[in-house]
Amino acid sequence: GSDCLFIRKTRKGDMNLDKYLGIGGHFESDESPEECVLRELYEEAQIKSDVLEKFFYRGLITFISSEYPTEYMHVFTASLPEDFVLPEDACDEGELCWVPLTDIKDLPIWEGDKIFLRLIEEKVPFFSLKLQYEGDKLINSVLNGEKI
């Protein structure tokens, strides 16, 4: 189905505490976006790259924040075989959970995430999305150079 793997962050002091996020993290030295996401996928969910199907680079997100330095997020999607079983206690950063893409907007997520998750759900080809936050509030969003 269209269930997606999310992590509900449970680490105290994390800016994302209790929010649902995709799997990911920060680059290590000399990594490409693909190398980074595949490493993070293994570290956070014990999923090896050789089981992934339809691995695609979907978009680039520029995060502007009043509280943090600018960050760039590379968005990838992939499928897993139907018989794939998530390893028990695979994640030390939160709780891994399968959520239908259509339902994620009803859970605690960042406002801007609703935009890029909708783009993925609608199978929009490669996109560039700029999200500007004032604290926790999304104050500006620009898709492919056009304000939305």
N, C-alpha and C positions, 0 to 999 in steps of 0.2 A: 504493500500500500504506500501511502505518502507519509508514513510516519518518519520523523526526523529525530536524530539523536541530539539531545540537549544536555547541558549540565546545569544543575541548580546549585549555585555557589553557596557554600556553607562555612567558608573560612571567615572567622571573626575579623573585623577590620578591613575586609575586602570591599572596595567601592561597589562591587557587584553582589554583595551579600543578599541572598534569597532571590536574586534575579536568575532567569533562565537565559543561557548563552549557548552559542554553538561551541564546538571544540576548537581550541586555538590557544595562542599565546604569543610571546615576544620572540623575535629573531635572535638566534645565536650568531656568532661571528661567521661571516662568509656564506650564510645560508641564502638560498633562493626562496621565494614564497612557497614553492612546491615542497622543497626540503623541510621548511619550517612546519608547514601544516601536517605533513606526514609524520614528522617526529612528534609533534604535539598530540596527534591522533593516537600514536602508540603510547606516549607517556600518560595521557589522560584516560584512555579507554582500552589500552592493550590491543588495538586494532592494527594489524600489519598491512602495509601498502599492497602486498600481493593478493589480498582478498577483495580489494576495491574494484568496482566496476563503474564504468562511465564517470571517470574522474575528470572534472572540467573546472577550468578557471572561469569564474562567473562575473567578477566585478572587483572594483577598487573603491574603498570608502575612505574619505578624509574626515576625521573627527576633529573638530575644533571645540575646545573647552575653556570656560572661564577659570577652571581650577587646575587643569593638567596641561602638559605640553601637547601639541598637535600629534596625532597618531594616524597611521595609515593601515587600514585593514584590507587584506586580500581575501576575497570570498571564493571558496571552492565548494563544489558539491560532488558527491559520489554515491553510488549504491553499494549495498552489501548483498551477498547471496541470501536467498530466502531462508536457508537453513542455518544462517549465522547466529551464534549465541554469544552474547556479551559476557566476558569473564566476570565472575563474582568479585566484588570489592576491587574493581579495576582502577578506581579513581580516588585520589586522596584530596582533591580540591573541591569536591562536592558530590552530589548525587546524580548519576547518569540516568536519564529517563527518555523513553520514546514518546514523542508527542506528535499527533497529526499536525502538519503544517497549517491546516485551516484553523486549529484550536490554539496555536501558540499566542495569538494576539490577546487571548483572554487571561493569560498568565502574566506574572510580573516580568516584564521585559522593558528595555529602553525604548522610548517612543520612536526613535529613528530606526530601531531594528524592525519595527512593524513595516517600514517602507521597504527595506531591502529583502525581507522575508516574503513580502507580497511580490516583489520583482522576480524572485526565485520561483514562487508558486505559479506565477503567470508565464514562466519560461522566457522571460525577457533575455535577449542575447546580452553580451558583455555590457556592463553599465559602469559609470562613474558617478558616485553619490557623495555629496559633501553635506555633512551634518554639523550644525553649530549649536552647542549647548551653553546655556547660562545656568550654572549649577546642574540640577537634574532636568531642567526644562529645555526642550528642543525649541530653539527660536528661529532657526533658518534651515531650509533643506533645498539643495540644488541637485537636479538629476541631469546628467549629460549637459551641463552648462545652463539649464533652464530652471528658474525658481519654481518650486512646487509647493 
